[in-house]
Structure formats: C-alpha cells, structure tokens
Amino acid sequence: MSQTTATTTGKRLIVDPVSRIEGHLKVEVELENDRVKNAWVSTQLFRGIEVILKGRPPEDAPLFTQRTCGVCTNTHALTSIRAIEDALELKAPPLAQLIRHLILSTLIIHDHLVHYYHLHGLDWIDMASALDADPVEAGKIVAATSNRDSDPSNLFIVRKRLKEFVAGGQLGFLENAYFLGGNPVYRCTPEENLILASHYIEGLRIQLELGRAMALFAGKNPHAQSMVVGGVTCYDSLRLEVVDHFRRIWAKTKEFVDNAMMPDILLMAKRFPEALNYGKTSNFFAFADFHNPESGNDPYFKSGVLWGNDLTKHDKLDMGLIDEHVARSWYEGDTARKPYDGVTAPMYTSYEDKEKYSWSKAPRYKGEPMETGPLARRALAYARKEKETRTMLDGFFKAASMKPEQLFSTMGRTVCRVVETSMLINRMKGWIDETEKRVKAGDTDIYKPWKMVDDAKGVGTCCVTRGALSHWIRIKGGVIENFQLVVPSTWNLGPRCIEGKLSPAEQSLIGCPCPDLERPVEILRTIHSFDPCIACSVHMVDNRSGGIRKFKIR
Amino acid sequence: MPNGKRFDALKMLAGGPKPSRREFMKFCGTMAVFMGMGPAFAPAIADALMNKKRPSVVYLHCAECTGCTEGLLRAYEPFFDEIIMSTISLDYCETIMAASGQAAHAALEKAVANPEGYVCVIEGGIPTYHGGEYGKVGGETMFQLCARVAAKAKATIAMGSCACFGGVQAAAPNPSGAKGVNQALAAVGVSAINISGCPPNPMNFVGTVVHLLTKGMPKLDHWNRPTMFYGDTVHAHCPRQEHFNRGEFAPSFDSPEAKKGWCLYQLGCKGPYTYNNCPTALFNQVNWPVKAGAPCIGCSEPNFWDDYSPFFHPIEDGPKG
C-alpha cells in the first residue's frame, strides 16, 4: 500500500493516512530534485448525507448536517438553519443571534486552538527534545516573551510527566513520531520544546472548558441541540450565572491566547522561516459573518475575493459564480453544476488511473480554484485596510522579520489562524456584554415562530473555522427536494476540475521540499496548514525505501 | 463527579504532595458511584488507573464525523491527557497520533502484534456496498481493516451510534451500505460493547474502560450497551417529568410554557423511548439537550435517524421499526 515508485517522470510518494486531521485523506506527490513537482489530494470516504436528506422535513436538516462533522459540529447546524431561514424569509430575534454568535465564535477559537497545538503542533514540536530542557531556563523564556512569570514548577511537572511516559517504554500516540531519534527539521531548543509541550497539555484543558462554554447555551458539545430554525431554545441559559460562567471561561482562554498561542506562533515563525517560502496558492475568498444581531448588517468578518496574491485589491463576491465540478471525482458524469441543482450520484472507478480520484467534489469560483479559511479572511481584511488586522499583522511582520507577501505560505496560513484567534477572542467581549445586558433586562425573546412553505429555495453561508461554508436547499411540497453542502475543505482539498486546474492544497504542494522520503515532514506541515477536515479521514501512504525505521528516544 | 471538587491529577500523577492523592481517591470514589459500584470499589479503580503497564488501545476511524473523539477530548476527571499518558497506551488513533502514512501503518502493525493484546475501539459505521470501496484507510477498505483488527482484540468497543448501529450514514436510503460493528463483523466473531450516543457522553466510555480494567466485562442490555449507563430511559430521570405526569406540555418553542420549562413531548421529545443517562451524567458537566429546551432526538437508539424522526413531532405510537 505504500511503495515509492520510480517512474519516468520521477519518484512518487503516497501518504495515506494523513493523521492529525478530521477524516480520511490521501496525498500523492511526484518528486524531482527533492521537491514536489506534481500532487494529487484524495478524500477517501463517501457517506451520502446529501442523498439521505431528500424528502425529509427541512427543519430536521440541521441535526443531520451537523453530523457531517463533529469537529466543525454546530457550524453545519447553523448554516442549514440560515439556509432554511433564508428560504422562509425568517429572521431570528437579536438575543438568539447573539447566542449563535457566542457559540460560533467559541467554536472557531476552540478549533483554532486544537488545530494549532494538537493537530498541527507535532509537525513543529519535538516532545523528545523537551526531556533535555532546563525548566528554570524555560521559565525565564516564558517571562521574557509573555505576561506570565518565570515560575518553573509547572514546567518541572510537564518534564517529569514526559520522562515517566517515555521511560515506561510505551510511546502510545508518539509512536514513530518524525522527531524521534533526532530530526534536523525540528528546530526549537529543548527549553522551547518544553514550553510548547506544556502548552500542548494546557491547551487540552482549555479546549475542554471551551466545549463547556458552548454547552452552556447549546445543550451539549459536540453537536449542539438548542439551535433550531427560528432561533434558539435555551431559556434555562438566560440567567446571569450562566453568562458569568461563560465569561470566566472566556477570560481564562484569553489569557492562554495572549500568553501562550501568540508568543508560540512568533517563536515558530522565527524558528521555521523556510516555511514562509513554500505552500503558496493564488486566489482567495471569504463569506461575511458575525453581523450586527439587531440590524443584520455590518459583519465583523467581511466577504470578498482576492485574486493573484495582490494585497492591494479586492473584489466583491457573487454567489452566482460558484460551480461544483465532478469530472475528476467519483461521481457520475463531468458536468459542473450550480449548488442549487447539484447532483450527488456516487460512482467509484479506481484511484490508480487518476481519471477520477477523490470523493470530494471540486468547487470553483468563476472557474478558478479558491483558497478559503483564516489566511483568506486575514489577507482580504489586510487588502481592505481594516485597521485591526493591519495593526496585528504589521506588528507580527516586524517582530518575525517577514514580508506581507509571505503570508501566502505554509507558515503564513498558521500565523493567520493564530492572529484571527486573538482578534476573535477580543471581539467576543462585546457579545458577552450585550448578552448580559439583555439577560439582565429580562429579554426572553429567542425564538420566532414560522410556517413551512411548499416551494422555496435558500442559501445559508457561514464563516467557519476552515473557511467559507454554504448550504443550499430547495424545498418542494414542504420537504427537501435537494440539499447541497459546499464546505471549506472541498474548496481547499478537493481534486482537479474538468479543466485540470489543481485545487489549492494540490497547488500549495508544488515546490514543497521533501528531502527525507521516510519522514515527509514538510508535506505534512503544508497539508496540515489547511487544517483539513475531511469528515471521514485522510490517509497518507508515504513511500519507504527500506524496512520499518527503528525509532529511539534519545 | 461534575460538581465534585477538582483535584489536580496532573500534580498527583507527577508524584505531587499527599493531599492530591486524597483528592485522587475522592475522584475514584465518585467514579465508583458513577459506575454503580459503591465507594468501597474506589481502591480497585485507583490501582487500575495507576497501572505501571498501560493497556494498549487501537482506535480506528471509519464512516464518522470524529464527534466521538472530540467528545473524548472533553473527558473530565480523568482528563484526556491523563487518559493517554497515565491510564491507557493509545497506540493508534489517526486524530491525534504523531505519525502519518507508513509510520502510522507501522505503529498499527506493532500494536496488533503485541503479545499482551489490545482493546480495539471503533468509531464510525462500516461501509459495505461494492466491497466496501466507499471508505478506505491506507489502501485497505474500512471493512477489511476493522475485521482483522477487531477479530484479534481482547475486547472491542463500538464508540458512538455510528459504530453501534450504522449511524447517520445508514439512514435511508443508506447510500454506502453503512453498518454497525456487530452487524458488519459478527461473521468474524466480533461482539463489541456498544457505547451509543451521538456523540456518547465520554464518561460512559471512560467508565466502561475502567470496568474492563477492574472487573472485566460489564453487564450489557440486549443492544450490548452497559446497563450501568443505559439501564434507564432519559424520561425516567428527566427533571421535566413532573410536568409530563401533570399533562403540562409546551405547545411551541416561543410559548410561555416553553419558557417555564414544561415537558417537550409535544415538540418531539423522544426521552420516553431512549435509554441513556443524559439527565444525571450531563454533558460537559453543565447541561444536556432537554435542559437547554431542545427535545431529545433519541440519539442512543438503533436507527433513530429514521425511526425517531421527524424530530420535532411526537410519534404517537412510539418509534417505528
């Protein structure tokens, strides 16, 4: 399953499964002079939720679509709700919109944090090196780079836990990690690695509380249940002690974002400058989100299109220009369709011939592949000269000695993710204050009744963790006639389209270094920088020249 | 447990001061009660959780959304980092493992060849149509992978309603022929413990693992679910039950009755037909759907996507199917 093959065009490497993502993904690259010359990204699972939705009551759709992904979880529910509310011309009350803002923003922050430390983190952090660290020295670094003090006691505990973990001889989730036995592409010092490892563990505790924060209003996490067509149902949460509880978790998270995530991303940009020079794509777009809960205008995240890496210009987004291609996907035919008229007719052929090679469709805007996600959102805001983004990013460019155009890179993508986390957690305070004000005033208006219509269509859009999510519904006879989901990871990690244009992830891999076929760390860094969410699983079969490598802890 | 005093297990596990030990034992006591064993069982739990040699766990992902893994990340006392660093050895789990591709594959083969054996956990349904080609991992169909790994396991746990019963992708018309573990793998002799729910409460999973480590196989109901967690209906412990008994139903989500917290039966609540411990165990220590004003959708029951829907209407004659 995982041979490197020599062909006339060069060496091939398959990575399957790609771990530390959501879902099942397979990446194949062709190499020339230790660099990627051609790439194919293939999603490896078909579930057919769009097919299952047909004929069901529209108001049930959010519960189904939410199960597309347990990582993005309530974003799919919310996007379906918006599509149906669009079809019904229904507007949920302001307090309901605010509560949805709180749930969505918490989810984005949760997701960014978990991706940064727990999914992407082990591409940069050498946990074994942390064993050699001096906690006192590491404490001094913490004090010098954040508002935390130099007290090393937690760092001593983390080092001791890691030592005991490794001494037991059972490496568990670190088995065969690419840093074991030493690897020159892991560049942080032992002290820096210890700090990062301590944030890996601390981040696990923080994300659990963020899940709790969502559950305070959503009923549970993952998979919210209180968000419904017309508003939200959580009357029991309209209490000051609930808002206070939420605020305490917010404050704790903000402290972590300010004093762990932000210093850590600056450290990484400095330690891995080469990752600012590969992983580039060309075109970007974003939807708008976090509109004013009363007016429905003035979104905090704005929509737009950015072409050809030009940070001085931006275009308006036209939803009518989105098509989904299936020519290279395991679906019938080769007709590109508008999402309202999308067809999901599975037809597996084979992987090897690359005629059709993925279960993902290939969405295009004006026929072009578009990257979506934190990089797209921040680059657009930068091009739009939004003050907050400009201040944050220009400050970062200076501190990390990087150029603005280096945002379009593997590391740039991750920088934008962390910067966006910081912006969003600051913005959340206003929504918490406003929720508190309404709760204090006795506002219990969180649901607007509605009547299902016989014939209608609607689209719901959402700025989710990984980019622009849209759900498209056609209602006929009061039930779902057609339902299509166009998700960020389909935009970013889909296959080629009928014209043979590479998807953003495929494009980003071209030129990516791969000097060590047994440990394709740079390829993983680039693929992970998109935060793939395949809602099945990505699988990398990497190529092996010899037997199984023996890994030893230093 | 949700309201129990938080003990700093991190410090305790690193050999911290004695009061932490006392707090750890308090946790073990709470866990013993949660499992229905009584406080006297706490020392056995402490022993199992502090095992020097951690039992190997191989966690496979099939047709799923990773919501069950996400749920597990939210485990509380013990925390997820304690579970993977001090309780079990998570030798294969694509969501968090460091290695990808061939290195991941090698980790799997090593775990499966471990002479001391392993516990297999499966999340997700298993696609069966067209030879299972709708779902592949490392070139192998999910069906083949699960069959060979689960068949050799000391015990298999089906994590979440997809692995238990096929889940959302098995809803009509089940385009990929998704099946639950026991349905798909009975022929190779697999009989998995079902931890159902969408996602299940992570404590139901942790409690089951603790039971396996301390007392062996827990008592199961006719759907192979541990009765200590799935023995009663959601309705039986619902705080809104008194309204049900008095015939006090919320007629719509914006009604004064909904605001007062009356019974959600007429809005589609499937609590009376659903076996799970949501009202007592709570999700994320603070809430559960009915408390948040949302009808129970019956997510721990077989085929609930078809048999318990439409979700916002009562089913007069009980579930279909």
Boltz contact constraints between the chains, C-beta under 6 A:
constraints:
  - contact:
      token1: [A, 1]
      token2: [B, 138]
      max_distance: 6.0
  - contact:
      token1: [A, 1]
      token2: [B, 139]
      max_distance: 6.0
  - contact:
      token1: [A, 2]
      token2: [B, 102]
      max_distance: 6.0
  - contact:
      token1: [A, 15]
      token2: [B, 100]
      max_distance: 6.0
  - contact:
      token1: [A, 15]
      token2: [B, 101]
      max_distance: 6.0
  - contact:
      token1: [A, 16]
      token2: [B, 138]
      max_distance: 6.0
  - contact:
      token1: [A, 17]
      token2: [B, 94]
      max_distance: 6.0
  - contact:
      token1: [A, 17]
      token2: [B, 104]
      max_distance: 6.0
  - contact:
      token1: [A, 17]
      token2: [B, 137]
      max_distance: 6.0
  - contact:
      token1: [A, 17]
      token2: [B, 138]
      max_distance: 6.0
  - contact:
      token1: [A, 18]
      token2: [B, 100]
      max_distance: 6.0
  - contact:
      token1: [A, 19]
      token2: [B, 94]
      max_distance: 6.0
  - contact:
      token1: [A, 19]
      token2: [B, 97]
      max_distance: 6.0
  - contact:
      token1: [A, 19]
      token2: [B, 100]
      max_distance: 6.0
  - contact:
      token1: [A, 19]
      token2: [B, 104]
      max_distance: 6.0
  - contact:
      token1: [A, 22]
      token2: [B, 66]
      max_distance: 6.0
  - contact:
      token1: [A, 44]
      token2: [B, 136]
      max_distance: 6.0
  - contact:
      token1: [A, 45]
      token2: [B, 63]
      max_distance: 6.0
  - contact:
      token1: [A, 45]
      token2: [B, 135]
      max_distance: 6.0
  - contact:
      token1: [A, 46]
      token2: [B, 134]
      max_distance: 6.0
  - contact:
      token1: [A, 46]
      token2: [B, 176]
      max_distance: 6.0
  - contact:
      token1: [A, 47]
      token2: [B, 63]
      max_distance: 6.0
  - contact:
      token1: [A, 47]
      token2: [B, 169]
      max_distance: 6.0
  - contact:
      token1: [A, 48]
      token2: [B, 175]
      max_distance: 6.0
  - contact:
      token1: [A, 48]
      token2: [B, 176]
      max_distance: 6.0
  - contact:
      token1: [A, 51]
      token2: [B, 175]
      max_distance: 6.0
  - contact:
      token1: [A, 52]
      token2: [B, 171]
      max_distance: 6.0
  - contact:
      token1: [A, 57]
      token2: [B, 310]
      max_distance: 6.0
  - contact:
      token1: [A, 59]
      token2: [B, 312]
      max_distance: 6.0
  - contact:
      token1: [A, 60]
      token2: [B, 309]
      max_distance: 6.0
  - contact:
      token1: [A, 60]
      token2: [B, 310]
      max_distance: 6.0
  - contact:
      token1: [A, 60]
      token2: [B, 311]
      max_distance: 6.0
  - contact:
      token1: [A, 63]
      token2: [B, 311]
      max_distance: 6.0
  - contact:
      token1: [A, 67]
      token2: [B, 65]
      max_distance: 6.0
  - contact:
      token1: [A, 67]
      token2: [B, 168]
      max_distance: 6.0
  - contact:
      token1: [A, 69]
      token2: [B, 65]
      max_distance: 6.0
  - contact:
      token1: [A, 70]
      token2: [B, 65]
      max_distance: 6.0
  - contact:
      token1: [A, 70]
      token2: [B, 66]
      max_distance: 6.0
  - contact:
      token1: [A, 70]
      token2: [B, 67]
      max_distance: 6.0
  - contact:
      token1: [A, 70]
      token2: [B, 70]
      max_distance: 6.0
  - contact:
      token1: [A, 71]
      token2: [B, 66]
      max_distance: 6.0
  - contact:
      token1: [A, 71]
      token2: [B, 70]
      max_distance: 6.0
  - contact:
      token1: [A, 122]
      token2: [B, 98]
      max_distance: 6.0
  - contact:
      token1: [A, 157]
      token2: [B, 14]
      max_distance: 6.0
  - contact:
      token1: [A, 160]
      token2: [B, 14]
      max_distance: 6.0
  - contact:
      token1: [A, 161]
      token2: [B, 14]
      max_distance: 6.0
  - contact:
      token1: [A, 165]
      token2: [B, 85]
      max_distance: 6.0
  - contact:
      token1: [A, 170]
      token2: [B, 54]
      max_distance: 6.0
  - contact:
      token1: [A, 170]
      token2: [B, 89]
      max_distance: 6.0
  - contact:
      token1: [A, 172]
      token2: [B, 84]
      max_distance: 6.0
  - contact:
      token1: [A, 172]
      token2: [B, 89]
      max_distance: 6.0
  - contact:
      token1: [A, 172]
      token2: [B, 90]
      max_distance: 6.0
  - contact:
      token1: [A, 172]
      token2: [B, 91]
      max_distance: 6.0
  - contact:
      token1: [A, 173]
      token2: [B, 84]
      max_distance: 6.0
  - contact:
      token1: [A, 173]
      token2: [B, 90]
      max_distance: 6.0
  - contact:
      token1: [A, 173]
      token2: [B, 96]
      max_distance: 6.0
  - contact:
      token1: [A, 173]
      token2: [B, 97]
      max_distance: 6.0
  - contact:
      token1: [A, 174]
      token2: [B, 98]
      max_distance: 6.0
  - contact:
      token1: [A, 175]
      token2: [B, 107]
      max_distance: 6.0
  - contact:
      token1: [A, 176]
      token2: [B, 99]
      max_distance: 6.0
  - contact:
      token1: [A, 176]
      token2: [B, 103]
      max_distance: 6.0
  - contact:
      token1: [A, 176]
      token2: [B, 106]
      max_distance: 6.0
  - contact:
      token1: [A, 176]
      token2: [B, 107]
      max_distance: 6.0
  - contact:
      token1: [A, 177]
      token2: [B, 98]
      max_distance: 6.0
  - contact:
      token1: [A, 177]
      token2: [B, 99]
      max_distance: 6.0
  - contact:
      token1: [A, 201]
      token2: [B, 81]
      max_distance: 6.0
  - contact:
      token1: [A, 204]
      token2: [B, 80]
      max_distance: 6.0
  - contact:
      token1: [A, 204]
      token2: [B, 81]
      max_distance: 6.0
  - contact:
      token1: [A, 208]
      token2: [B, 74]
      max_distance: 6.0
  - contact:
      token1: [A, 211]
      token2: [B, 74]
      max_distance: 6.0
  - contact:
      token1: [A, 211]
      token2: [B, 284]
      max_distance: 6.0
  - contact:
      token1: [A, 212]
      token2: [B, 284]
      max_distance: 6.0
  - contact:
      token1: [A, 212]
      token2: [B, 286]
      max_distance: 6.0
  - contact:
      token1: [A, 215]
      token2: [B, 283]
      max_distance: 6.0
  - contact:
      token1: [A, 215]
      token2: [B, 284]
      max_distance: 6.0
  - contact:
      token1: [A, 215]
      token2: [B, 286]
      max_distance: 6.0
  - contact:
      token1: [A, 215]
      token2: [B, 287]
      max_distance: 6.0
  - contact:
      token1: [A, 216]
      token2: [B, 286]
      max_distance: 6.0
  - contact:
      token1: [A, 219]
      token2: [B, 287]
      max_distance: 6.0
  - contact:
      token1: [A, 219]
      token2: [B, 289]
      max_distance: 6.0
  - contact:
      token1: [A, 219]
      token2: [B, 292]
      max_distance: 6.0
  - contact:
      token1: [A, 219]
      token2: [B, 294]
      max_distance: 6.0
  - contact:
      token1: [A, 220]
      token2: [B, 283]
      max_distance: 6.0
  - contact:
      token1: [A, 221]
      token2: [B, 284]
      max_distance: 6.0
  - contact:
      token1: [A, 222]
      token2: [B, 67]
      max_distance: 6.0
  - contact:
      token1: [A, 222]
      token2: [B, 70]
      max_distance: 6.0
  - contact:
      token1: [A, 222]
      token2: [B, 71]
      max_distance: 6.0
  - contact:
      token1: [A, 222]
      token2: [B, 199]
      max_distance: 6.0
  - contact:
      token1: [A, 223]
      token2: [B, 67]
      max_distance: 6.0
  - contact:
      token1: [A, 225]
      token2: [B, 289]
      max_distance: 6.0
  - contact:
      token1: [A, 225]
      token2: [B, 294]
      max_distance: 6.0
  - contact:
      token1: [A, 226]
      token2: [B, 292]
      max_distance: 6.0
  - contact:
      token1: [A, 226]
      token2: [B, 293]
      max_distance: 6.0
  - contact:
      token1: [A, 226]
      token2: [B, 294]
      max_distance: 6.0
  - contact:
      token1: [A, 233]
      token2: [B, 253]
      max_distance: 6.0
  - contact:
      token1: [A, 233]
      token2: [B, 293]
      max_distance: 6.0
  - contact:
      token1: [A, 233]
      token2: [B, 294]
      max_distance: 6.0
  - contact:
      token1: [A, 234]
      token2: [B, 292]
      max_distance: 6.0
  - contact:
      token1: [A, 234]
      token2: [B, 293]
      max_distance: 6.0
  - contact:
      token1: [A, 235]
      token2: [B, 259]
      max_distance: 6.0
  - contact:
      token1: [A, 235]
      token2: [B, 293]
      max_distance: 6.0
  - contact:
      token1: [A, 236]
      token2: [B, 291]
      max_distance: 6.0
  - contact:
      token1: [A, 348]
      token2: [B, 133]
      max_distance: 6.0
  - contact:
      token1: [A, 444]
      token2: [B, 259]
      max_distance: 6.0
  - contact:
      token1: [A, 447]
      token2: [B, 253]
      max_distance: 6.0
  - contact:
      token1: [A, 447]
      token2: [B, 254]
      max_distance: 6.0
  - contact:
      token1: [A, 449]
      token2: [B, 254]
      max_distance: 6.0
  - contact:
      token1: [A, 524]
      token2: [B, 100]
      max_distance: 6.0
  - contact:
      token1: [A, 535]
      token2: [B, 65]
      max_distance: 6.0
  - contact:
      token1: [A, 537]
      token2: [B, 61]
      max_distance: 6.0
  - contact:
      token1: [A, 537]
      token2: [B, 94]
      max_distance: 6.0
  - contact:
      token1: [A, 539]
      token2: [B, 137]
      max_distance: 6.0
  - contact:
      token1: [A, 539]
      token2: [B, 138]
      max_distance: 6.0
  - contact:
      token1: [A, 540]
      token2: [B, 100]
      max_distance: 6.0
  - contact:
      token1: [A, 540]
      token2: [B, 101]
      max_distance: 6.0
  - contact:
      token1: [A, 541]
      token2: [B, 101]
      max_distance: 6.0
  - contact:
      token1: [A, 541]
      token2: [B, 138]
      max_distance: 6.0
  - contact:
      token1: [A, 542]
      token2: [B, 101]
      max_distance: 6.0
  - contact:
      token1: [A, 542]
      token2: [B, 102]
      max_distance: 6.0
  - contact:
      token1: [A, 544]
      token2: [B, 102]
      max_distance: 6.0
  - contact:
      token1: [A, 548]
      token2: [B, 106]
      max_distance: 6.0
